[in-house]
């Protein structure tokens, strides 16, 4: 192994190690890039004039125009709009109305309270995509009710943690927007279509598991003692509660899928629609608008700061021949093409224990995507193959919110959970759902049409 390859490995190792120091991710990425470039200059002084491995040191200034090209990408304008949409919906009071009406309809069913949380989570996922907001909101609304009616803290906490993460997969998802930007040949609209069926499928799998638990283990998920008979007015109440978010989802996703709007334009529609719903529910005020705008600015700045750090990181990594190193390393594995793809997914799953989805999307995905593009796996069409692969990565990354030690959904839940719900309860509760997620990943791998059928219909594939 040559020394520049050791530097490439050192970049990744140093990045992961420095994450545990508590420094902001953006600073860690940029700092590792600068230190590695300085180390290369010190180790290879004879290359100072001509550059090392294809990059002249004067070219470090190219980082600035590369960052500027990212800022000029109109697709990324959708990010702050979708964040605003999710935060405004969080304050609109819609989730509370959904919880109240769904409980009346599903309260008598085995595991009905958990199913209620799952259905509300699906609606929130398709209208917000903000994991922290979804988990906290579901925990505040659903966890006390489930615990009060005798649900196991393990099952209840696992349900909320897992359902709250669906928003990272079901469009409109900010993760899908970033993935489309980082993967050549994949657009956000096509990726939204590709992720929709797997995301809903995973939600259905969750509901099936909850019903099974309610039937097979009534002590884990008992029927509430005060559950009353279903009445027609209860169904009408559910319809009235579902209609506003349903129309918003139709306006955003329907306009994209029908080709009436780009993801950026649809994000603007969603932000306006969420504000209108907050107004109709009498939750809109100057203070709410200020708070949502401030939080949107902070979240967007955090993401774009990581963009800048990742740009510097990838620039130095490429100059050291890192892309070729990754490509040759994967191709030299003693596996078939399918085995290489599985190895990549296993790597991403393991990295999800330590890295956030943003780092994996911005750093790892662009490195492995060209390798997958050249493999004989999945759909024959190159464009469909890349959508399928990115959806596989998205499903795999959903587990990163549940796997310790950096499972953010676990921390979100613990922060608002009652005193009786411990970290041990939460960790035990998510294990079955992680296995269900991996089962969903296997289904998408075995049946690529789950991810490619909708895009093919839309684009005449």
N, C-alpha and C positions, 0 to 999 in steps of 0.2 A: 504494500500500500504506500503510495506516494504521500509526501508531506502535505500537499495542498488538499488531498482527500481527508487527511487527519484533521486539517483545519475545518473542513466542511462538517465533519462529525462533531468537532469541538464547538462549532456554532450552535448546533442543536442542543448539545449537552449543556453548554453554558446558558442558553436561553431557558431551558427547563429548570436548571438549578437556581438561576436568579429569580425566577417567578416566586420561589418560596421565601424570598427576602422581603416581599411585600411592596417592592417598587412597582409603579404603574407599568402595565404591559407595554405601552407605547415606548416608554423610556428604555425598557429592557431590550426591546427589538432594535431600536436605533443604537443604543449603547453597544450591544454585542456586534453590530455591523461595523461601527467605528473602531472598536478594539481589535476586531479580526483583521480589518484592513490595515491598521497600524502594525499588527503582528506580522502580517504578510510582508509589509514594506521593510520591517526590521530583519526578517529572516531571508528575504530575497532582495538585498540592496542593489544587486546588479540589474534588477528588473525595473528600477525606479524610472529609468528613461523610457523604456519601451512598454512599461506596464507589466502586470503579472497575469498570465493565463488569459490574455485577450483584453484586459481592461487597463487603460492608462489611468494614472492617478488624477490627471486633469479631468477625466471622465466622471469623477465622483460628483462633479457639478451637475451631471445629467440627472441626478436624483430629483432635482427641483422641477425640470420640465416633465419628468415622469409623474410626479405628484400633481402637477398642474393638469396633465392629461386625465388623471383620475377625477379631478374636480370638475372637468368639462363633460363628464359622462352624465347624460340626462337621465339614464336609468336610476342612478344613485340619488337623484332628486326625490325619488319615491320613498327613500328611507325616512327622512324626517316627517313626511306626510303620514306614512303608516304608523310611525311611533306616536304622532299626535293623535291619530284616529284611535289607537288602542288606549292611550291614557285618558282621552276624553270619554270613551265608552266606559272605562273603569269608574268614572265619576257620574255617569248618567243615571244610575239606579236601575238599569235594565236587568242586571244579574239578580238583584233582590226580588224583582217581580217574577222572574223565571223560576227562582227557587221556591217561592211561595206557591205558585200554581202547579209546578211539576210534582211537588210533594203531595198535593191533593189527589193527583191522578195516579201516581206510582207508589204511594205510601203503603198500600196493602200487598204489593208484589214482594216476593222473596228477594232480598238485597235491593229493594226499591229505592232506598235513600242513596245508596251508592250509584245506582243507575241514573238517578236524578242528577247527581254531581257530574257524572260522565256526559250526559246529554247537554247540560249547561256548559261544561268544558268544551264540548265540540262546537257549540255556537260561539263561545268566546274565542276559540282557536281560529274560526273562520272569519272573525270580525276584529280581532285585536293583534294576535301574534306576539304579544308582550308576555314572556314567561313569568317574570316576577309579579306582574299585576294579576295574571290569571291564577297563579298558585295562592297568592295572598288573599285574593277575593274569594276563591273557592274555599279556602281554609276558614275565613271569617264567617262565611255563610253556611257551609256544609258540615264542618267538623263539629261544632257544638251540637248540632241537631243529631248527628250520627252517634256521638258519645252519649248524649242524653237518652237515646233510645236503645242503649245497650250494645252498640257496635264495638267490636274489638278495636282498641287504639292502633294496633298493628295494621289491620285491614283498612281502617278509615284513613290513616295517614298515608298508606301506600296508594290508595285510590286517588286522593287529592294530589299527591306528588306526581303520579303518572299522568293523570288526565290534564293537569296544568301544563305539561310539556308538549301537548299536541299542537299548540300554537306555533312551535318552531318548524313543524312539518306541513301543516295544513295551510294553504295560501289564504290570504296574503301574508307571507312570512318574510321578515327582514333577512333571515338567513338565506332564503331562496334567492332574494334579490342580490345578495353578495356573492352567492355561488354562481349565479348566472354571469355576473361581471367578471369573475375570476376564471371561468372555464370557456376557452375559445369554442365558438360554434354553438353555444347554448344561449338562448335568450330567455328573459324573465317570464314572458307569457307562456312559452312552451314548457318551461320548468314548473310553473304554477299548475298547468294542466297535468303534467307528469306526476306531480306529488299529491294531487287531490285524491285519487282513488286509493293509493297506499295509506294516506293519512286517515281517510274515513274508514278504511278496512281495519286499521289498527284500533280506532275507536270502537268499532263493532266487536272486535276481539275482546277488548276490555269489558264491554257490556256483557258479552257471553260469559266471561269469567266471573263477573260479579253476580250474575244470575245463578251460575253454578254454585258459587259459595253460599248464596242465600238458600238454595235448595238442599245442598249436601251438608252444610254446617250452619244450621239456624242459630246456634248460639253465637257465631261470629258476626252474623248480619241478621238479627231478628226483625220480624215485622213489628212496627210500633204498636204498642198496646192501645193507643187512642186513635188508630187509623180508622177512618170512617168509609162508608160505601161510596163508590164513585157515582157522581151525579153529572147530568148533562151540562150543567153550568160550569163544572170543573173543566170540561173539555173546551168550552168556550173561553174560559179564562186562560188556558194554555195557548189557545190560538191567538188571543189578543196580546199575550206576552211575547210569543215567538214572532209575530208579524213584523214589528219594527226592526229587530236585528236581522230577520230573514230578508227584508227588503234591502237593507244596507248591504248584506252579503251578495244579493242578486245584483245590486247596482255596481259593486266593485268587481266581483269575479265575472258576473255575466257580461259586463261591458268589455272585459279583457278577452274572454273566451269567444265572444261574438265578433271580435275584431273591431268594435266600435271605439275602443280607447286603448292607449298604451298603458302599461303598468304605472307609469308616472302620472298620466292623466287620471287613471282610476284611483290612484292614491289621493289626489286632490278631491275627487268626488267623495271618497270615504271620509276624509277629514271634515269636509263640509257636512256630510250626513251625520257623523257622530256628534258634531256641535249642535245640529238641528235636533237630534234625539235628546241631548242633554237639556236643550231649551224646552222641548215638549214635556219632559219629565220634571220641569221646574228645578233643575239642578245647576243651571248655568248662571254664573255670576262673574263679575270682574275678577274676584279672587281666584275662582276656578280657572278662568282663562289664563291668568298670570301664572298660576301654579303649573298648569299643563304646558304652557309655552316654555317656562324655565326648565322643566324636566325633559321636555323634548330637546331643547338646546344642549343640555348636559349629556343626554344619551347619544345624540348625534355627534357631538364633539368627541366623546369617548371613542366611538366607532371610527371616526375619521382620523383621530390621533393614532389609533392602531394602524390604520391604512398607511399613514406616513412612515411609521416605524417599520411596518412590513415591507414597504417599498425599498427602504434603505437595506433592510436585511436581505431581501431577494436579490438586490442589485449586486451586493458583495458575494453572495452565495453563487450566483450565476458566473461572476467573474472568476471565481475559484474552480469553475468547472463542476459545480454542484449538480446541475441538471443532468449532465452526462453521467456523473457518478451515481445518481439515483437511478437513471435509466438502465445503465449497465448492471447495477446491483440487482435490480428487479428481474431483468432479463436473464441474469446468470443463475437465478434460483432454479433448483432441480425440480421444477414444477411444470405442468402444462399451463396454457394460457388461463384456463379457469383457476388453476392453483395460484397463479400470480395475482389474479383479481381477489381471490379469497384472502391471500396473504396481506394485500393492501387494506382490505376491510378489517381484518384482525388487528393490523397496526393502528388503524384509525380508532377502533374500539378501545384498544389499550391506551392510546394517547388521550382518549376522552376521560380517563381516570385522573389525568394531571393537567390537561389543557382545556381552555374554554373553546367553544365552537368557533369563535371569531378567529383565534390563532390558527386553528386547524384549517379553516376555510381560506384564510388569506395566505398561509404559508405552505401547508401540506398539499392541499387540493391542486394548486397550479403545478406542483412538481410531479404528481402521479398521474394527472389527467392525460398528458401526452403519451405516457406509457400505455394506458388503457386504450387510448384511441388506436394504437397500432396492434392490439391483440385481436385474435379471432374468437371473440366471446359475445354472447348476447345477440341482439338484433344485427342483421346484416348491414342495414343502413347506418352510416357513420354518425349522422345526427341523432338518430333514435338511440344508438348505443351510448352516446354521451349523456343524453337525458336520463336513460336508465341507470347509468353509473352514478350520476350526481344524485339521483333519488336514493340509490342504495347508500351513498355516503350520508345523505340527510337522515335517513332512517337510523343509520348507525350512530350518527351524532346525537340523536334524540336521547340515547342512553347516557350521554355524557352529563346530562342534567340530573341523573339519578345515581350515578356511580361515585362512591366516595374515593378520595377525600375532597374532590372539588365539585361535587354534585350540587349545583346552585339551588335547584328546586328543594333539596333537603334543608338548606339553610333558610330559604324563604319561609318554608313551612314552620320550622322550629322557631323562627322569630315571632310568629303570631299564634302558635299553638298553645292550648291551655297547659297548665302546669303538670297535669297528669300524663301528657304525651312526652315521652323521653326520646332522646336521640336513638336509643336502641330500638324503640318501637318503629321509628321512621325507617331506619336501616333495614330492619326485618320486613317491613311492609312493602318496600320497593322491590325486593328480590323477585317475587313472582311476576311483577310487571316488566322487569328487565328481561326475564326469560320470554315473556310474551312479545316484547319488542324484537328480540332476536328471532323468535319464530316468524314474526311479520317480515323481518329482513330476509329470512330464508325463502318465504313465499314470493317476495318480489324478485329474488335472485332466480328462482326456479320458473317463474312465470313473468317474463319481462313485459308482456302485454299489459300488466297492471299499471306500468309506468309509461308505456308508449302508445296505448290505444287512443287516448284522448288527443295527444298532440298529432298523431297520424290522421285522425279524423278532421282536426282543425286545419291542418296544412295539406290535406289531400294526399297523405302518405300512403 
